Amino acid sequence: MTTSPKAFSKVFPKTAQRGDGAVAIEAVPLRHPGRWVGSAVLAFLVIFLLQGWAANPRMQWDVVGEYLFSPAVLQGLGTTLLLTVLAMAVGIAGGAVLAILRMSSNPLLSGLSGFYIWVFRGTPLLVQLLFWYFLSAVVPKIGLGVPWGPTFFEFDTNQIITQMTAAVLGLGLHEAAYMGEIVRAGITSVDVGQTEAAHALGMTRFQTLRKIVLPQAMRLIIPPTGNQAVSMLKTTSLVFAIAVPELLTSIQGIYSRNFQQVPLLTVACIWYLVATTVLNAGQYYIERRFNR
């Protein structure tokens, strides 16, 4: 059953017949007054809360400005950023190795990778940090030699596993367990036919992984890795338990002397927000590059 343009225009008056005989409908967008009212109420609440927070004299914004660029605060910020970079480097490298081992056809290698991920994801990060910090209580000396044989070199554990080393090991090895699953998910998302085609062309498994699989898997690996980097930046605050002078530890050291807790915690929040904004911007440009 067909309807002529004239009959159609009688039913739908907001129509016009074009020169080619087709009917052009003048579409009227739907009105959503509820959305505008809800948005206005929400905007009012946000402005009201921000104004009350900014105008509150107990926030002591002069103290915030005084300590925002304090040498102790900037030094703690530098330690936080260094910990984030080192821990993520260990985590990404370890995660890639764990993912490859987990996908191995060798049951021993696959089982070892699964056991590592099970242990490090199943125990709290704070416990792992404390374990590495107190490692000398279990292993007082670290030696290099033949197993069950002579030792060629021996070092004091406390000299090797310092506070900073314990923090990097604790954060990085814990992160590797999560990155292993992220990398494995990205690799398995690539169609297996591409791997088979690469092998048919004579490429080795390493060449296939490096030139075919990983470039495509990166589009799925980068977003969760960026989230892990942002999370790591904030997780570094846990190293206060082993007295590493990162940002929050430096802030706590200052307000333990002047008792200005809220202004100094505001300083910490500002720097954490600045750092996470930079990380998010970097993630955006990296994602855009691999999405080409």
N, C-alpha and C positions, 0 to 999 in steps of 0.2 A: 504494500500500500504506500503510495507516494502522496505528498502534499505539495500543492502549488505554492509559489512564493506569495501570491496574493492571499490565499487562505492562511498561510503561516503568519503573515503580518497581521491578520485579524486576531489571531490567537495571541501573538506576541507583538504588541504594538511598538515596542522599542527595537524595531528591526528596520533595515534598509536594504533594498535590492541593489546589488552592484551591477556594473555594466555587463559583466559576463554572465549574469543570471544567478550568480550565487547570492546567498543571503548572509549579510553581515549583522551580527547581533551586538547591540550596544550593552555590554556587560556592566552591571552595577555591582560594585564590591559590597560584600556583606558588612554590616556595621557591628562592631564589638564594643559597646559602651562599657561592659563589665571589665574588659581589659584595661581601658583607659582609667577607670575609677580605681581599680586595683593598683595600677602603676603609680597613680598620683598618691594614693595612701602609702604605698611602700616608699616612694621618694620622700614624702614628708617625714616618715619615721626615720629613714636613714639620715636626712639632714638634721632632724631634731637630736638624734643620738650623737652625731659627729659634732654638732655645735655644743652640746652639753659636755662632751668629752674634752673638746678643745678649750672651752671657756672655764673649765673647772680649775680653780686656783690650786687645788691640792695636787694637780698633775705636775706642778713646778717645772714648767717648760724652760725656765732659765737654767735649771739644773740639767735638764736634758741637753740643751745647747752647750753647756759647759763641758759635759763629758762625752759628747757625740764623737769628737775627734781627739779624745784623750789618748796619749801614747799607749797606755796600758790596754785600752779598748781596741785600738788599731792593731796592737801586737797580738791580742787574742783573736781578732778577726783574721789576721794573717795565718795564725796557726790553724784556725777552723778551715780556711780555704785550702791550706796545704794538706791537712788530713783528708779533706774531701777528694782532692785530686789523687793522692796516693792510694787511698782506700778504693776508689773507683777503678784506678788502673789495675790494682791487684784483683779486684772483683771481676772486671771485664775479661782480663787475661785468664784468670782461673775459671770463669764461667764458660769461656769458649772451649777450654780443654775438657771441662766436665761434660759439656754438651756433646763433643765429639766422642768421648769415651762412652757416654751413656748410649749413643747410637751405634756403638761398635757391635759387630757380630760375635766378638769374643765375650763369653758370659762372665769371665773373671773381670775384665775391664769395665764392662757395663755394671756389674754388681758392685765394684769398688766405687764407681761414680755415684750410684744410687745410695750406697751406704754413707758416703760423704755428705750428700745432700740431705739425707735423713737426719744425720747427727747435727749438722750445723743449722738446719732450719728448725730442728726440734728442741733446741736449747736456747734460753734467753741470751741476747747479745751482751747484756751486762755481766752475766755469769762468764761468758767467753772472755770478755775484757779482763775480768779479775783473774781468770785462770792463766792467761798469758802473763799478767803482771806478777803473779806469784809462782811462775813456772820454776824458779830457782829452788823452791821448797821441795820439788819433786826431782828436778834435774839440776843439781848444783853446778855441774860442769858439762860443757858441750864440746865433744871431741870429734876429730876427723881421723879415720883410720880404717882398718879392716874389721868387719863385724866379727865379734867373739875372738878378736886377735889384737895385735899391737895398735896403739893409738899414736898417730904422728903429731897431731896438734891438739891442744886442749885449751879451752877458754872458760873464764868465769861466766856463768849464765847471766848474772846481773849486769855485766859489762856489755853483753850483746843485746839482751832483751831489756832495753831501757824503757822509760815510760812512753816515749814517742813510738818506739818500735812495737811495744805491746799494743798501743792504740791502733796502729796501722794493721798489724796482724789480726787483731780482733775484729776490726771493722771490715777489712778487705776479705778475709777468709769467710766471714759470715755473708758478705755480699756475694761472693762467688757462688754460693749455693743457690741464691735466687737468680743470678745472672745465667747460671747453667740451664735452668728451666726456660728462661726467656730466649736464650740463643737456640735451644733445642726446638722450641715452638716455632721460631722464625725459620729454621732450616727445614723442618717438616712441612711448612706451608708451601714450599716450592714444589711444583709438580715433579714427580719422580721420572717422568718421561724426559725431562731436560737433562737429568743426570745420565740416563741411559743413552741419550743422543750424544752427549759429550764423551762418554766412554766409547761409543761406536766410532767417534772421530779420532780416537787414539789418545785422548787426554787422560792423565793420571787422576787418581782420586783427589790428590792435593790440588791439582790444577782445576779440576771441576769444582771443588769447594771454593777456591779463591776467586775464580773468574766467572763462574756460572751461578752457583748457589748463593753465596754470601751477598753479592751485589743486589740480588732480588730479595733476599731475606732481610736486608737492612731496613727496608721500608716498614717491616713489622717489628724489628728489634729496637729501632731508635726510640719510638714513643715511650715504651715501658722503661727503657734504659734512662731516658731523660727524667722520668718520674722517680726512678731509683736514685739518680744523682741529687735531685732536690731533697728526697727523703734522707739521703746520706748527709747532706749539709746540716740538716736539723738533728740527725742522730748523733753527730759528733759531740753534742752536748753531754752524752752519757760518759764521755771520758773524764768527766769531773771526778768519777769514782776512783780513778788512778792518778789524780792530781796533775793532769796535763793542762797547761794554762791556755785553753781555747777561749772562745768569746764569752760563753756563759760563766766559766770559771773566773775569768778576769772581772766580769760584772759582779759576781758574788763577792769577790775579794774587795771590791771598792765599797759596795753597800754594807759590808760587814763592819767597815770603819766609820762611814758617815751616816748609816741607817736611812739612806734615801732609796728604799727598795723599789718603789713604783717608778720613779723617774729613770732609774738605771735599767730596770727591766724594759722600759719603753725604748731606751737606747738599743738594747739587744734586739728587740722586735724590729726596729727600723733597719738595722744592719742585716738581719736575716731576710727581711723583705727585699732589700736592695740586692742581696746576693742571689736570692731565688729568682728575681726578675731578670737578672743577667743570664742565669742558667736557662730560664725559659726562652729568652731571646735566642740564645745559642742553639737550643733544641729546635726552634722554629726554622732557622736558616739551614741547619743540617737536614731536617726533614724535607725541606723544599729542594735541596740539592739532590737527595736520593729519590725523590718522587718524579724527577724529570724523565 
